[in-house]
Amino acid sequence: MSKKIRKQASSTSSLAPSSFSAGRRRLLAAAAAGATVGILGAPAIVRAQSMPKIRIGFWPVASALPFFVALEKGYFKEAGLDVESLKFASAQQVMEAMLAGRAEGSANGTASAVLAIGEIAQPGLFKIFCTNPTNAKYVLDEFVLPKGSAVKSLADLKGKRIGSGPGVQNVTLAKVMLERAGATGFTVTELPIGQHVAALAAGQVDAVYTLEPTGTVGRLTGVTRTLEAGVVAKYILGDPMAPWHGGAASLTTEFIKKHPDVAKKYIVAYTRGVDLVRTKPNEARPFLKGYTAIEGPLTSEVPMSDYMLYNEFKSSDVAYFQKFYDLFLDKGIFEKRVVVDRLLYKG
């Protein structure tokens, strides 16, 4: 009981019992009425105060489409979630934001190896709940050339200037794939992925290792052509149809532990985005607009990644994912082995 109410009760103690009871009933009734008005009058405010903000970092590549869909279709809002999208120029910036507590997770398309570096720096940093495996069928990764280039294979890139997306994952993969294809004497330069087509058109580089929608944008504007797609599955995993889990959607372990129910709601809403991309890709594709470099009717031309949720992983999927991570250990990029299965969200 507050001091004010206690004072009121004390002052009424000299009144007749019936008067005190009547006054007490009026006080309780007024309090109850006020509470009811508060609850009915401001439910949105109450929900906003109790619901934590979920800041999700994304890289502007096509494989992040389920996240864009969930935002634009209102799936997160329908679940009562307060989700904020944070656009970054590289996957490394997404990971750094998660390490610094400025983001609660990553969208699909965020480089898995870069996330693993964050895990090495801060063990237990995150859990992966969805990956975007790609290969020769589900295209994301590719080598792209100027349209008039005479290059016919990766081996022909010997001594050439190669651009790659920013970050250790892209640079390492580009170098290893070129080496395994028989190219030598090349140089690899990091470039923001949005500059790849322009760099090829300007003759700043002879080829780029890039991610969709770069190849589609360059092809449809008549500037570039794709040399080879699905290259990581072929040259790194040893099978053009193997699933390359190069990008991942995640939530920080801290957020999951602090808000387990909210985390589950977020994953369910995100899964609705995945389902739309899987079942109605033509309905989903337009949501690339505004988030990636591709606009308008060009969105219908972008190839789709595949998606794998945490509860869909088979032992073979984990094995291919682990093979990918072990490459970075072998190359000295990872200070220690990162075990994929420990990073998967368990529900």
C-alpha positions, 0 to 999 in steps of 0.5 A: 500500500502506498504512503498516500493510501496508508494516510487515507486509511489512517484518516478514515479510521475514526469514521463509522465502520459502514462509512469506512467500508463504503469508502474502501469499496469506492477506492478499490472500484476506482483502482480496478476501473483505472487498471482496466482502462490502462490495459484496454487503452494501451495494449500496443505500448505494453507489448512494445515495452515488454518485447525486446528489439531484435536487430538483424544484420544482413549483407545485400545478397540474394540468399538473404531473401527469406529475411526480406520476405519476413520483413515486407510480408509482415511475418515478424509484426504478426508474431508481435516482434520488433525486428530492425534490419541493419545493412552492412557492407560485409559479413565481417561487419555483421559479425563484429556487430554481434560481438559488440552487442549491436546486433542480435543475429544475422540473416541468411547470406552472412558468411558462415566462415566469418561467423565462425571467426566470431565464435573463435573470438567469443566461444558460444557467441551464436546459434545457426538456425538456417543456412542457404546451401548452394551448388550448381543447381541452387546458384549463389557463387560464381566467377563472372567476366566482362562480356567480351572476355576470351577466358573460357575456364578458371585455369585461363585466369592465370596471371589475371586481376581477380576481384572478390567480395570483401572478407576472409571467406570470399578471398580465401575461397577465391584463391583456393578455387583458382589454385585448384583449377590450375590458375597461377600468378593471379592477384585477388583484390577485395571489392564491395559486392555492389561494385563488381559489375562496375569494376569489370565494365571499367577494366579494373579487374579481369574477373570477379568471384562474386555472389548473386545477384551480381551475375544476373545484374551484369548479364541483363545489363549486357556488361558481363557473362558468367564463367562458371557457377556453383564453384565452391561445391565443385572445387572446395567440396569436390562435388558440383551438387554438394551443399555449400553452407556458405551463409547462415541465419543466426541468433546470439546465444545471449539473446536466446538465453535471455528471451527463449520464447521470443527467439522461438517466435522469431525463428517461426516467423523467419521460417515463414519467409523460407517457406514462401521462397521455397514454394512461391519463388516468383512471389518472393523475388520482388522483395529483393528490391530495395535490399540488393542491387537488383530492381524492378522486373530484373528480380524475376531473373535471379536464381534462388538459393536452397535453404536448410533449417536447423531441424532438417540437417542430416549427417551428410549435411553436417559433414559437408559443412564441417569440410568447408570449415576445416578448409579454413583451419588447414589454411591457418585462418581459424586458430582452432577447429570449429565444430559445426554441430555445436553451432546448430540451434537445437530448439 
